[in-house]
Amino acid sequence: MLVYDKDGDKRLTETLSTSTEFTQHGQNYSQYWQRIAEELQCLGANSFATLFRNGTGVPYKQILCNVCDKFKADYNQKASTENIEHKLLQRVLEKTFDSMTQSERDAVAESFGIEHTSRITSAILTDIFVKILKIGDIYSYKFIILIVNAVLKTFIGRSMMNVEHNAFVNRTMTLLNSGIRWTMSRLCTMAEVIGPAYRVTIPAVFMVIGLRQRYINRPLLMQENC
């Protein structure tokens, strides 16, 4: 993601592929994770400001907050990084449900077994799914990965990881995936205007969110052999 763009061409601003660490370890990323983190931190910083920081860039949390600002997410900078990540996910849901027609929102509600769908609003749907995110079970994890994958597919043309769902959940996930990708496509067009760095940092932040959730939920994933 840091080295190649959506078309598979090397990014003009990347320096990772020419580094000694990349040459030595290639795809064995855990051997030089610090250098990978440095690349993201520098991409997330203003070019001139990076020079004054001796090329060290900015911390991931600042990059996350910058992305939240672009999404107009409501968050507290003093909150934990994971909490801010959840606020970003919540904002994705809000934007997605806001962009849906009433019939599309009804379809999502019906797929989830909600009655009286004609009364379903974007705010109600968002509240329901935010509660799902906070449960912390295997379905919460899969739901987060769904959001992450939809964003990554839009920005870089590929997903992070596959997760299996039962037939009941599949319909809901399919409807949400379509809605999220349409919403992100609009944002992706805007990203062309707000600068090339965001075409890297936006998907990178969502990748980190997915990786963090995979790490946190590793006991549940081991039980399901994911």
HUHUVEN-V496331 format. One record per pair of residues at least 24 apart in sequence whose ideal C-beta (glycine too) atoms are under 8 Angstrom apart, sorted by the first residue. I is the first residue (numbers start at 0). J is the second residue. D is the distance in Angstrom with one decimal. If there is no record, write none. Layout:
# HUHUVEN-V496331
I;J;D  I;J;D
This chain:
# HUHUVEN-V496331
0;155;5.8  0;199;7.0  0;202;6.0  0;203;5.9  0;206;6.2  1;35;6.8  1;38;5.1  1;39;6.3  1;42;7.0  1;199;6.5  1;203;6.9  4;155;7.6  4;198;7.5  5;154;7.0  5;155;5.3  5;156;4.6  6;156;8.0  10;195;8.0  10;199;6.9  11;195;8.0  12;42;6.8  12;195;7.0  12;196;7.6  13;38;7.0  14;38;6.7  14;41;7.8  39;199;7.9  39;200;7.3  39;203;5.6  42;196;5.5  42;199;5.2  42;200;6.1  42;203;7.7  43;196;6.9  43;200;5.0  59;207;6.7  62;200;5.4  62;203;7.6  62;204;6.4  63;87;7.1  63;204;5.5  63;207;7.8  65;200;7.1  66;197;7.5  66;200;6.1  66;201;5.5  66;204;4.8  69;193;6.7  69;197;6.5  69;201;7.2  70;94;7.2  70;186;7.6  81;211;6.7  84;204;7.8  84;207;7.8  84;208;4.8  84;211;7.0  85;132;6.3  85;133;7.5  87;204;7.2  87;208;7.4  88;132;6.2  88;143;6.5  88;146;5.6  88;208;7.0  89;125;6.8  89;129;5.2  89;132;7.4  91;146;5.7  91;150;7.1  91;179;6.4  91;182;7.3  91;183;7.9  92;124;7.6  92;125;5.0  92;128;5.4  92;129;6.8  92;146;7.5  93;121;6.9  93;125;5.0  94;182;5.1  94;186;7.8  95;175;7.1  95;178;4.5  95;179;5.0  95;181;8.0  95;182;4.7  96;121;3.9  96;124;4.7  96;125;5.6  96;178;7.4  97;121;4.9  98;178;6.9  98;181;6.7  98;182;5.1  98;185;7.6  99;178;5.6  103;174;7.3  103;178;6.7  106;174;5.8  107;171;6.5  107;174;5.0  107;175;6.6  107;178;7.6  110;170;4.3  110;171;4.4  110;174;6.0  111;171;5.4  136;219;7.1  137;216;7.2  137;219;4.8  137;220;7.7  137;222;7.9  137;223;6.2  138;168;6.9  140;212;5.6  140;213;7.7  140;216;4.5  140;219;6.6  140;220;7.5  141;168;7.6  141;172;7.9  142;172;7.7  143;208;7.0  143;209;7.0  143;212;5.1  144;209;5.8  144;212;7.0  144;213;7.9  145;172;5.4  145;175;6.4  145;176;6.1  145;179;7.8  146;175;7.9  146;179;6.1  146;205;7.6  147;205;4.8  147;206;7.1  147;208;5.9  147;209;4.0  148;176;7.6  148;209;7.8  149;175;7.7  149;176;5.1  149;179;3.9  149;180;4.9  149;183;6.5  150;179;7.0  150;183;5.4  150;201;7.4  150;202;6.4  150;205;4.5  151;202;5.3  151;205;6.1  151;206;6.6  152;180;6.3  153;180;5.3  153;183;3.9  153;184;5.6  153;187;5.5  154;183;7.0  154;187;5.9  154;190;7.6  154;198;6.6  154;201;6.1  154;202;4.1  155;202;5.2  159;206;6.1  159;209;4.8  160;209;7.1  160;213;7.5  162;225;6.6  163;225;7.7
